[in-house]
Amino acid sequence: MKYNQIIEGAIWFYDRIFSQPVPGLKKQILITYYEEDGRVHKQTITRNYYGKNDYQDIVDDEVL
């Protein structure tokens, strides 16, 4: 797939699950639900792309 330019073995963990900036790609989101201490948590990791080699990763944790 054209938008899956993933770097295997990258030092920065999110580079192993998200693509590198490519023309046309604007955003990728990974949502994970997990249980910890009897509560369900939702972790959302969003990578926004702004241009060549320019992106920002945002992590949001929420207890449901």
Secondary structure, DSSP 8 states (H G I E B T S, - for coil): -TT----TT-SSTHHHHS----TT--EEEEEEEEEETTEEEEEEEEEEEEETTEEEEEEEEEE-
